[in-house]
Amino acid sequence: MLPFSTFEEAETAVGRNLTTADALWFRYTAAIPDSWLFYLNTIFLFIIFNTATLPSLLLNVLGQTTFPYLRRFKLQPSFTPLPVAFQIYKSVIETFIFLLMPLQLSSYPLVKYIGIRTSLPLPSLWEVLAQITIYFMIEDYLHYWMHRWLHTEWAYNNIHYKHHESITVTSLSAPYAHWLEVLLLGLPSFAGPAFVPGHIVTIWLWFALRQLETIETHCGFDFPWWPTKLIPFYGGSEYHDYHHFVGGKSQNNFASVFTYCDYIYGTNKGYRFKKRYEGNSFNLTLQHASRIL
């Protein structure tokens, strides 16, 4: 709740005229408790999951029926049957309701303690971009080691196996995991805001982007014109799909967002071999075609 009752008080406290964004924030959040603003993140995540996963599901259906042309962009030839997709969705929603929602609702005191603010002024665009970049870097590095540990024999057999039950993944598969894995891999996402606290709008944006990214990497399709391909060192769906294709014995492509950790620590050798093999096969095909022509 903002400690101002008028625009004049807010401008005096900020030391300048309110921007349009500041004024909107004041108008719509001045009387809302800080805890409620934090709880909105839970609603945002629920809405994003239930909407951002729909394109992947639709592509799966259309690729099997109306538009077989879409199969050329499918990373694996098989499709996830709708009954299986429904069971995955049901499991994810149960985890959300009985684990993530209570955890988010009870974690507000910690959020307040680490210094995430709701006050004016709103962060500048450059501040938001800098903090989001830091959050992605921290999450990516910590996630890499946590994910790599989950592929040790004990951790895989007792925790991580659930996420690998299906080799062919869809966007619904992104948060489909054992409840303990959901907690463990959630810690790297909270680490960035804990180390570098920001405004609540930055936190909303961070968790939204993180969820959209993991939904994309599990979508099962790879489109050459997808805009995330312009991001340096970004893994994407094709990179992470190889990890699921290899399965439980995979010691490749542990990164969540970027690929630098896998390059540095040598955990992408199988994937690089696959890419070289595909490249050589493509070159041989071109050479054969040129001889025919």
Summary of the structure (lengths in Angstrom):
residues: 293
radius of gyration: 22.0
end to end distance: 73.1
largest distance: 79.9
contacts: 855
relative contact order: 0.12
helix: 70%
strand: 2%
